[in-house]
């Protein structure tokens, strides 16, 4: 039995907090699913919906990379039963296509857990730092992907952009 068509959209913070709690916070010493900057004026939260269920999420903070405006990706999560099924890749693709419209920016960067580095490098991100530790979370690397490489024949969607739906 296949899954319903996924939809991806920018969403309010409270839409993604339960998934963040389940996937990112559970099993760590952190006690809150809230991150600094979650309520910033330029902060965006994206959710992947399977029907009414949130199966993926990410938060984007307008930040800088090499002194130029860029988006910092934080709190990316996919429900355990849907990991390695394309949900995360679809979410990244959606962000790469919609974020340049939200603000002038050169690309997207993140501090990725060591275990997630192959996912990001597989999506075209480059490792930009030595391994470093984030207290109570573990080893990380800084990764970056410029927006200038995006127009490579990725699927486009005929849905109106303001509805935030992506074709997978």
C-alpha angles and dihedrals in degrees: 000000000000128000123253118259110285121232124203123202143154106262142179117279094249089060092065103033096088091054092045089051093049099045108025107027103035111094095020132095090248114109104193134057089210119103128200108267095025091126097039116135093245097037116119129197120201128196134192111216128201097191103308095337121100106224099166139021145175138179124218124201120193101239139138138274118192090346093305126107111269139156121254112214113216138167097019109174140162124193109263093243091055099044115121090020098104098265094116093044091050091050092051091048090051092050093048090054099042106035097070087060092053096059137345103272140153100221149305129286138179146178099240127198110246090246091056097049094095090054092054097042088049087056092054101267118139125220106245103176146039117264111282136179127243108201114252092003106063142227118356142175129208111240132186139189122186119222091224090081094056105095096081102125097281113167116278127209129226093206114109109272095233091063091065095221119146129198112231 
